[in-house]
Amino acid sequence: MNKPEKTAPIGILLMIFAAISTATGQLLWKLSDAILDVHMLGGFVLYGMGAVLMTAAFRFGKLSVLHPLLSLGYVIAIFYGTLFLDEAITFNISMGTLLILIGVIVIGGDSD
Amino acid sequence: MTAINLLLVLLLVVMTWVGAFGGFFLKKASSFNINMERKAFMLRLLFGVFLYGVSAILNIVALKFLPYTIVFPLTAITYIWTMLISYFLLKEHIGKRKILGVLLIVTGAFVLVS
């Protein structure tokens, strides 16, 4: 059994990669329009990679610290939405993103 | 609230619940040595990935009815379940910082879609 007391930086880094992978997978699903095509299959590969990266990350810290870091994916999602889906960034979207980022930093900085 | 909206809310709740338990089993898998305890590791990994996959399929269904920028943030509810699972099943310490952080994330998600 492997039970680290503190969260290691590598765990946080792996979670950031997991967030990027998951968010990109979800973007591909949106682009696929729920039809089994290249986009959807690519989405599954990236989403699965997110799960693998997450499992690796969990070796280096607590679930309650690392799992919420996946919400960094929302920030990436907003970026993708503007870039690929012509979704507008409103004041509320900016404020919401900011709150999420602060939340991620508050949790990520908590090593216990 | 129409029946369809109620169904979409239920879909999002189940999706986040399944996603949180997916994370829990991946965490369980990560505590085993891959070479020494392969079976125990694989069982939890596969179950975690399965739950993660079910959550993903529910996500695709939700995306069929709602915009990407709404569905994705609402998955933030997952981390409320994660905190409960971490506390009750993994006996992890949940202090003020974690509660504040998750509240910020969930609030942010709701501000995002308001």
Interface residues (C-beta under 8 A of the other chain):
Chain A: M1 N2 K3 A23 G25 Q26 L27 W29 K30 A34 M40 F44 Y47 G48 A51 M54 T55 A56 F58 R59 K62 L63 S64 V65 H67 P68 S71 G73 Y74 A77 I78 Y80 G81 L85 E87 N92 I93 M95 G96 T97 L98 L99 I100 L101 I102 G103 V104 V106 I107 G109 D110 D112
Chain B: A20 G22 G23 F24 L26 K27 A29 S30 S31 F32 N33 L45 G48 V49 Y52 G53 A56 N59 I60 V61 L63 K64 P67 Y68 T69 F72 P73 A76 T78 Y79 T82 M83 I85 S86 Y87 L90 E92 H93 I94 G95 R97 K98 L100 G101 V102 L103 L104 I105 T107 G108 A109 F110 V111 L112 V113 S114
